[in-house]
Amino acid sequence: MTRKRKPYKTFTKEFKLEAIRMMDESDRPSSEIATQLGIRRNQLYKWKEQLETKGDKAFTGKKGDH
């Protein structure tokens, strides 16, 4: 029995920036924020790293930017 892989869920740049802002400004644990947003905690850290390394060019929709 072969299982089909679910397609990647894509998020807008605005969603990612808001998620990072919530993580930076909230007293709540990142795992709680991730659960609220319906994403994995690790995804928050990946987005934050992308923003720190690419700045304004982060989240421009290039392949591999989930």
HUTA-V953547 format. One line per field, one symbol per residue. phi: phi as a letter, one per 30 degrees, with the letter a starting at -180 (. if undefined). psi: psi as a letter, one per 20 degrees, with the letter a starting at -180 (. if undefined). A space follows every 10 residues. Layout:
phi = ???
psi = ???
//
This chain:
phi = .ccddddddc bdeddddddd ddddccdddd dddddddibd eddedddddd dddchdddid jdejcc
psi = pppppqqqpq qrhggghhgg ggghiqiqqh hgggghikrq ghhghggggg ghhiciiqkj jqpjn.
//
